[in-house]
Amino acid sequence: MITFIKDFIAKKGIWVGLSLLISRLSAFLLSVFVARVLAKEDFGAATFGLNFLTIFLAFSGFGAAQGVVKYGSSIENSHQKKQLFRYAFSYGLIYNFILTIIMLLISGVLYWEEFDKIKLILLFSIRFLGMYLVEQKKAEYRADLDNQKFAKFDVFLSVISLVLGIICTYFWNLNGFILSLCISPFFLFFYDRQFSFSLKKITFKDFKSKEFWRFSWTTALTTQIGELVFILDIFFIGLLMNDRDVAYYKVSSMIPMNVLVLGFIFMQTEYPKLCQHHRDKKYQYHFIFNYWKLFTLVGIAILAVGLFFDKQILSIFGHQYQDTEIYKILLVATVISLIFRVLFVYMLASIGKTMWNLYISLLMLFATSVSLYLLIPEYGLKGVSYVTFGCLVLSGILPAFAYFYESKKI
């Protein structure tokens, strides 16, 4: 296992892991500060708006960034690679505006009697544009195989978002927090201004534009559905309960859900090598065994600290967050998800069986939606936590069964 860890540290992909860790840490620290400064109702309202936006974020630009990483990294000619960047950015920008209109129309239908929610989503459409620009720039760095530049860019924006969020929230409360969220992505222009717009049709040597967009939108759809499953709890609490409940559940889930970042850091770094050995069953099984050894120990340590010091940990968000019951349920669920879901979602992708992830995500989306709608009126937030527990566990066990079934064919 020591060799396993040393191999991980030695990879250049460690830059990607570090940027993800700093990004999550910055977002967490900002959430802690905002939760302590804002009233529960205000924090809950902002959280609801952000989660509504998250539903659409993975599909921004109809997945243009996904296609840039996939096809751009295989293009050796720098001129044609820049042509792809320009083509994807330009058409993706148009598709992103179309998606923004769809998002606003849906918000109008769902909340036509709640103008404050519609207004908040309208403001967050500015962030939606900014995040599209950020993701495109990240994709270009990754397509250039420049992990270090990608990481520095990601860290730069994470720190800017943290500092700007703290300052604006401190002086202007909820309005300041919303302002910081809307303008922080546009600080990318202080780092890299190189975007070019052109709707000129381009013929690529190794693939067709239809192939590019088919891959882009299907991959984005799979990612979006996977993300959607894990924000349904906040969405339904906001729909069927009040902003105070949203704030309490958000705070209770924040630390448990950030446990998963440990696995994502590891798997994002190891993923290219797993793809390289996608036909080597011995290598893949050896990797799974070592991952389980490492993260079982990590999971036990997290549970020991997280459950024993539950009240002290939750108190960092403020004295109004004292009940730790939901926090403990979600902590156990995320440790199980760390050991199974994070691992096998990537393992399936590494052997080219991503459709299993889509099917499982669709199943969990349907089951979670129905369960939350039926259980919230009767069981409230405790019911939500148990539904999330079941979702996290099943979304890890099912990919594990799918992987071992498919790996027999290697």
Summary of the structure (lengths in Angstrom):
residues: 410
radius of gyration: 21.2
end to end distance: 25.0
largest distance: 60.9
contacts: 1390
relative contact order: 0.12
helix: 85%
strand: 0%
